[in-house]
Amino acid sequence: MNAPRKVANAVRKMDKNPMNWARRGIRLLKDTPIEIALMGVLGAAIATGTSWHHESNREKRIPLGFSEIRQIEKKYETEDKPVPPFTHYLMSTNDATMKVFECWNIANKRAIIDSPYEYFAQELENVTGPNQHIYGYNLEEFLTILPERAQAALGEFKNFTSAAIQIDQANSNLDRAWSESHVNHYRTETYTETETYTGGDGKMHTRIVTKTRQVYDHTTHSYTYRKENGEVASAQLDSTIASHPDLVFTEAMPFVAETGAENEYAMDTSRKKSDERMDQAELLQTANTWNTGSTLNVNLPTVCSTWSSLHQDADSWRNAKSKAHSTTYITYSSYDSGPREFQTAKTALGNGREFVNATTEIANGPTYVIETSPSLLYEVKNFIAVELDNKPGNGKKAGRKVLDTAIEMYKTNFKGGFEVDRFRGYMPAIFGVLGLLAGGAAGAGLNHLGDKYKWYETRRISSFLTR
């Protein structure tokens, strides 16, 4: 018999009676815990779909908040003073990225069913043009002036970055000064256990058997000290502190006192979840996020507190290093905090690393802008040319690069600012797992209730299954 005939016969033999399929489904529910799998799959599908929809909506709208830079510039012009470097830099960086985000939001609002990238290019062209000076500057002016303002901000912060470089060197020597190892030792323990077995007579019997197991006994802790590194670290700490006696950030960044109509509209529409508008306090708080949410202001308390701690750490390590030496000893716990001198060095190392990390994060913002601002301007113009002027290239890829660069620029400088990450691919996966677990738990409950109350053994269902 050839293959087509075999297939035709198999199809003819298939049970086409839907009642029989229903009976099989009910028997499956009755005899197996299939409710767990079914509800788990259903829960995962609903949770994943809901999360995906939410993330897709996030992708279309980025929270906005312009800094009212012209208000601050006019204030200092009236006082015949220059705008402080970090203030000018952060406001400019905030507003440059906000212009890109605003264009993206408008493009997605315009693109009801089609791709937003052509509209995105059109909006970027509008805000890059010579006559587009809403919020004080057009986008090209911002991206052109930003490297200079970033350099000025780094100049004001240079004492901190200089200290961080030197503390990082001290950290390296403190880290090398000590090494530790912890070796757990075990002993063999004998114990007895009752074991059940089937005898030759076919009956169950019990017997006492002797077994062994490995149990924790003690730990050997070894701490190795390298004097040359400890001495150099101490000298570096002392030298750094002595060469930076006045490590204080003196610029007091101002707060904007009022918000303009265009800014209020941008802030409202980029967050609108209902017909309610933001009140004046919320608008001012949002407009001042360039200040309160800047990486500078978020990290400065850590920078200042760890710098103060390092003064004490330098004194403590200078006194402790003369007693520091390698040692080995045994305890009956796998955890050990180590000799006092080891603890002193580790405390200094921890504060030193926090100082370096917090300081470097602040400096990374202006550094990133210096490196990226010119290329972002090129990317904007290239995207416009590809999307609107028929220049060869992938418009979506070029537009995505513009948006991603602006997002990274914002995140680097405003770690406490708006949540500008859009589609978070991990969220549907997380919710899918949670939905699977919740659905599986619900299915287990249904299976238990079905067995307990004999849902599938009623007279009507039993009669249906036996027909």
Summary of the structure (lengths in Angstrom):
residues: 467
radius of gyration: 34.2
end to end distance: 35.3
largest distance: 108.1
contacts: 1400
relative contact order: 0.16
helix: 66%
strand: 10%
